[in-house]
Structure formats: C-alpha cells, structure tokens
Amino acid sequence: MNDLVALAIAMMILGQIAFCFPQFLIRAFHTQTYLPLAVFFLATAVIVLGPAVFLFKPEWSAAYIASIFPAWLILAPAFWLYVEGLTSDTPWRLKTRHAFQLSPFIFGVIVAGLILSLPSEMHQAIFSDGADIDSGFPLIVVISMFVAMLIWLVQSGYYVFRVVIRLSTYRKQLKDLFASNEQRELGWLSWVLIIIAGTWVFSFASLVSTLAQDNPLFGYRFGLTLLLTLVWTLAYWGLRQKPGFDGRYMDDEPDRDNIEEGDNKSELHSSITSEKVADNKYERSALSSDQAQRIAEKINATMEQEQLHLDSSLSLHKLARHVAISPNYISQTLNETMGTNFFDFVNRWRIETAKPKIIENKESVLNVALEVGFNARSSFYKAFKKETGKTPTEFRKYHNVNKNSAVG
C-alpha cells in the first residue's frame, strides 16, 4: 500500500496522539479516569501505523496485521470506561469487575498469536495474494480473524448503546445536584458517538462488501479520516474535560448541631452515598411527610430571604450545608414533595428574580442572566422559555401590552 494521502492522514493522527498521550498518562496518576483514554489513544496509534509500515517497513507487515486485532478490540471498552469515569458520582477507580470487559481483547491477542504462527509463505498467500484457504491451521486462523471482526462489530454497537443510556442517566443526576451544568453536560460526547457510529457503519459495510465482492466498499482514506476526526475531538475535549461530579464531595456535610429542631438528627444526616442509586433511591429513607413539608418550607424561606440562587456555583451540597439538612433529604423533598429537581427548583427562583429586570429593560439580557446566577445567555433563554413559555423579549412585550390595555 503506497497511498501517500493515507500516509499523510495517518501521520496527522499519530502527531496528535504523540502530543496528548503523555499528558493523559500524567493525569492518570492523579485521576484514573484518564487512563482508559490513554489506552484508547495507544490502540488507535497501533491501528493507524498501517500506511507507514506498508510503505517503509513491509517486512513488519505480519506483526502489524496481527497487532490490529487486539488494538481494535480494546477501543470500545477503553472508551466506555472513560465515559464511566467522567460520569461516575464517586472518584472513579479501575476495579476487578472491569476485568471481564477485557475478554474480547484477550481473544484478539490469541488471534494475533495465531497470525504470527503462520509460515511466511502462508501469510503472503492469505494477506497479499488472496489465496483460497480451505483446510488446516491456516483455515483456523482465517476463521478466528473473521470471528474477531464480528465480535468487534457487535461490541461497538453494544458499547454505543451503553454510553447513550449512561449519558441520559448522568444528565438526570446532574439536575438533582447542580443548578448550572454548562461545564458538566458532556454534550461533546454526542458528537463522538456519531463519529463512532459512523466508523461502525463504515466498517460493517466494508466487511460485507469484502465478503460479497472481495472488494472494500470504502477506501482506507475514508476510515483514516473518521479516525482523525475522532482523535482530534477526543484530544481537544479530553484535555479540557474534568469528571462531571468533580468536587462534589468537598466538605459539604451539614452541621449536625444546627439541624432543625424536631427532626431526627441521625436520620437527617443520612449517607450521601445513597444518592447514587438511580432507581428507588429513597426506598430506605426514613423521611416522613411532615419532615419533608418542614424541609420544603425551610429551603423556600432560605431562598427568598438569602437569595442563594444568585450564586452561579450553587449546588445541592452547598444548600444542604447552609440549611444544615442532609443533601439526600433535600433531594427527596424536591423530587417527591415539591415535584421538581434541584436544577429546576433553583432556576425557577432565578427566573422569578429576572422577570422584573426583563420588564424594566435597563440592562441587556446577558447582564440580567449573569446577575441572577446563570453562566450563559443560552441556558438563561432555555430556562426562561421553559418557565414562562416565552423568550425574554416576548415576555417583555406581552407584559407591556397587558399593562397598556389595563391603563386604557
């Protein structure tokens, strides 16, 4: 393969990996979330070495072809573990339970060993001459390679599905914990998923085309271009993105001695870790309806009197520490008694504070948004429209029309 365009694309990918890989490794010593991303980049580097190997070191082609299988089969698990780390509600660590996800990779290593065991003339016949293999050890190697490709296709689709579900759950959790999520939403991962899905479809179509017509449907350049886009996106955001729940457990415990009189102190000071159960998360809660009603009244009074919603970094734990009530109990009260989540609860107060300012029209919408606790104009517009059914401009016009009608 003497495709200089493919070689140029591969070199761009390798250059980006060479720049980012050491940084991810260094960060992994402090935050293990970056370790799977480093593995993902290393495996990608192995895959894109093809043009350089075939052009400059053709004698290494057997080793390169063998290395492709474990490299491809580690990509999806590594990406999944990275997403799991970004969305984990506790400091993420590699655990024994993650080992089973390496099973396809181990199979890939076995396939690589089988390929390397082939005599050089048989390797030439299979990978260069396209000879028909119908018996013996070479047939076992060919079948194992085919099985590995099928495993990769199924594996990729499976992990894409898992990531979509994980992100959906994660965004719901964010709304129970934070009032401003612009830096935590991980929206860029949706673009990564689209690229991965495109790579999956491309690979599947090429495999089917090769089996049916002995000719790939897409060229090598197309696959490398997809990988270049994927690596650039992960490099850019991977270096910027912190885990979504980063800082959540920093000294946010409420003061036991200041818990509202009449409430059971030991019950209200329940474990924060119970929040991480997505389904039936309040099943074991001892919070009574009377306690929940008192908590609702207290947090509403606190928001009205002390204007906590103006703090753009307000979180559930900050509010819990301020009112000396368990974060889990506040979350349960918001969800079950008040029919809302923390995100919508705080933003409702912010919008109510913003309404008079919008009507006065003395400041820009952006300034109003920042004054009432939002970090971005777009998030203010979205929350304002959700709460009032109108944009800020529409709301002002509507109010002025009604005011003039009343005067007339």
N, C-alpha and C positions, 0 to 999 in steps of 0.2 A: 504494500500500500504506500504509494508515493504521492499522497494528496497534500500539497503544501498548504492549502486553505485549512484543511482539518488540523494540520500540524500547528498552524498559527493560532487557531481557536484553542487547541489543547494547551499551548504554551501560556495563553492568557489565563486559562483556568488554573494551571499549575502555579503561575505567578501570584494569583490571588490567594491560593491555598498556602503557599510559602510565607506570605505576609501574615495570614490570620492564624495558622495552626499553632505557632509558638505562643501567641497571645492567649489562645484558648487553653492551652496546656498550663500556662502560668496561672490563669484564673481558676482552673480546676483544682489547684492546691487549696484554694480558699472556698470555692463554691463548686461542688461536684456536678452541678447542672451543666457546666461547660465541657465536661469530659466526653459525654456522648456526641456532642457537636464536633469535638476534635477527632473522634473516631470516624464520624461521618466524612469529614474533610480528608482524612487519611485514606479511607476507602475510595473516595472519589478520585484522589490523586493516582491511585493504582490503576483505576479504570481508564483514565484519560492519557495514560502513558503510551497507549497503543500506537498512535502515529509516529512518535519518536522512536519507539522500539523497532517498528517495521521498517523505518527509513534508515536509521543509523546502526541498529544492533539486531539485524534479522536473526542472528544465531540465538538470541534470547526469546524468540517468539513463543517457544514451547512453555517456558516459565511464565511469560506474560499471560498467555491464554489460560494457563492453569490458575493463575492468581485472580483472574477476573471473577471466578465463581464465588469464592469466599467474600470477595470485596462487594459484589452485588448483594449477596445475602445478608450482609451486616448493615447495609444502608438503612433499610426500613426500621429495624429495631433501634438503631442508633438515633434516628430522627424521632421515633416515638418516645424514647427515654428522655431526649432533650425537651420535648413538649411536656412530658410528665413532670420534669424538673421545673420548668417555667411556671407550671400551673399548680404545683404542689402547695398545700396550705401549711406545710411544715418544712423546715430545712431539709432539702432532698439529699438522699444518700443512695448509692448502689447497695442493693440488698441481695440476699440469697435467692429470693423469689424472682429476681430478674434473670437468673441463670437460664431458665427454660427458654427464654427468648433467643438464646444463642444456638438453639438446636439446628436451625437451617444453616447458620454459619458453619457449624461443625460438619454438617453434611457437605457444604461447599469445600471445606478443607479436604474431606475424603475424596471428593471428585477431583480436586487439584492433584492429590496424590496419585490417583488413577491415571490422570493425563500425563503426569511426569514419568509414570512407569512404562508408558508406551515406547517401543523402539522408535528411533528417529525416522526410519523409513515409513513406519505406520503413521506416525504423527504427520509426516509430509502427505501421505495418502489421504488422511481424514481432513486436515485443515487447509491444505493447499490444492490438492488435486481433486478433491470432492469425490473420492472413490466410494463405491457402494460397499458397506460393511454388513455382512450377514451372519457372522459366526464368531465364536471365540471371545477372547478377552477384549479385543477392540470393540466388539458389539456391546459388551457390558459398559465400556467407557462411554460410547455414544449414547446409550440409554440413560446412563447416570447424568450426563450433561443435559439431556432433554428433560429429565425429571427435575433437575436443579432449576432450569429455566421456568418450568411450570410452577415450582414452589415459589420462585421469586415473583411471578405474576400474581399468584394468589396472596402471597404475603403482603405485597404492596397494596393491593386493594383492601385487605383486612386492616392494615395499619392506617390507611387514609380514613377509613370508616371510624376507627377508634379515635383518631385525632379530632374528627368533626364532632363526635359525641363529647369528647373531653373538653373541647373549647366551649361548647354550649353549656355544659355544667359549670365550667370555670367562670363564665360571664355572669351566670346566675349567682354564684358565690360572691363575686365582686360586689354585686349590688346589695348584698347583706352586710358588707364590711366597710365599703368606702363610698364617699359621696362624689368623688371626682376620679374617674377611671381612664383619663386620656392616655396616660403612660402605661396602663396596665392591660388594655383591651386585647393586645396581641393581634390586631386586625391584619397586620402584615403576614401572619401565618396563613391567612386565607389565600393570598397570592402564591405563597409557597406550595400550598396544597393543589392549587390549579396547575402549577408547573409540574408537580409530581404526578398528578393525574394525567397531564399531557404526555409526560415521559412514559407512564404506564401504558397508555393507549398506543403511543408510538411503538413501544417495544412489542406489545401484543400483536399489532398489525404487521410489524416486520417479521415476527416469528411465524405467524400464519402464512404470510406471503412466501417466506423462505421454504416452509414445509410444502406448500402447494405448488410453487413455481420455481423453487430453487433460486429465488432472486428477491432480495430485500425490497420492501415497498418504499422505504425511505433510505436516503444515503446516510453515511457516517457523519457527515457535516451537520445534518439536522439534529441528530442525537446529541452531538457535542454542543451545539448552540443552546439546546434546552438545559444541558448541564451547566453551561456558562451562566445562563440567567439564574439558575437555581443557586449556584455557588455565590454569585455576586449578591443576590438578595440575602442569603443566609449570612454572608460575611458582613454586610452593611448593618443588618439588624442584630446579628448575634453579638457584635461588639458593643452595641448600644443598649440592648435589652437586658434589664435585670429581671430576676424571677418576680412574677406578678404579686406575690404576697410578701415580698422582701420588706423587712421591718415590722411586720405585723405583730411579732411577739416582743417588741421592745417595751419594757417597763410600762405595760398598760393595765396592770392589775388594779382594781379598785381598792380603796382603803376599807378594811373590814370594820373599823371603828365608826365610820360615818354612814353606814348603810341605814336606810330609812327605818325609823323605829316601827316596830310591829311586824317587820318582815323577818323571816328566819335567816340569820346571818350565814349559817353554814350552807343553807340551800341556795341563797342568792349568790354565794361565792363558788358556784359550781365550776367544774373544769372547763377551760376554754377549748380543750381538745375535742370535746363532744360536738363542737360546731362543724367538724369536718365530715360528719355523717350526712350525706345528701338526702337520703330518704328516711322518713320517720325520725328526724334528728331531735325531736323533742319528746320522743316516746317515753323516755325515762325521767323527764323533767318533773320536779315536784312543785312547779309554779301553779298556784291556784288562780282562779279567775279574779278574785278580789285583789290579790297581789299584782296581777297583770294590769288591772284597772288603775291601781295606785301608781304603778310604774309609768303607764301611759300619761297620766295627769302630770307626773313629775317631769318627764322629759319634754312634754309640750310647754310646761311653765318655764323650764330652763331655757328652751329655745327662744321663747318670747321675751323673757327678761334679760338674758345674757347674750342673745344674738350669736350663738355658737355657729350657726350656719354660714356666717360671713367668713369663717376660716376655710380657705380653699383646701387645706390638708385635713379637714375633719374626717375622722374615721370612727367606726363603731367603738373601738377600744378607747379612743380619746373621750368620746361621750360617756362611756362606761366609767372611766376614771373620774370624770368631772362630777357625775351624779352618784358615784360610789355604788354602782349596781353591776352585777355580772353581765358581761357582754352577751352571753348566751341567753340570759333572761330578757335583756332588751330586744335582742333579735326575735325571740319567741313572741314577745309582746307586739312588736311591729307586725310580724307575719300573721299571727293568729287573732289578736285583739283589734289591731288597727287596720288589718288587711292591706299592708304595704310592705316594702322592704326599706332598708336604711337609705339606699340611694334615692329612691323616690320621695321618702319622708323628708330628707334634708333639702332636696331640690324644690320640693313644694314650698318650703319656708323661703328659699331663695327667690323663687318666682313671686311670691306674695310681697316680698321686700322690694322686688324690682318693678312691680306694677306702677306704683306712684311715680317712680323715676322715669319710666317709659312715657307715662301720660304727660309729665312736665316737659319732657323733650328738651332738657337743658344740657344733656350730655349725650355722647354717642352711645350706640348700643353696646359697643365693645367695652367702653368705660363702665357702663352700668353692669354688664356681665361680670367684669373683674371685681367691682365693688361688692357685689352680693355673693361672691365666693366661687364663681366659675373660672376655669382656667383657659377657656377658649370660647370664641364667639359661636362656633358651630354647635358646641354642646349646650350653650345657653339657648340658641334658637330651637334646638331639638326639644329641650325641656320645656321651654315656654309654649311651644306649639302643642306639646302633649298635655300640658296643664290647662291651657286656655282655649285650645282649638284654633288659635290664630297666631300669626307671626307678630313680633313686637310692633311693626308698622301697622298691620291690620288692627291690632288691639287698640292702638292709639287713635286711629281713625274712627273705629267703632265707638270708642268712648266719647270722642268729640262730637260725633253725630248725635248720639243719645243725649249728651249734655245740651247741645243747641236745640234739640227738639223739646227738651224739658223747659228750657228758658222761653222758647217761642210759645 
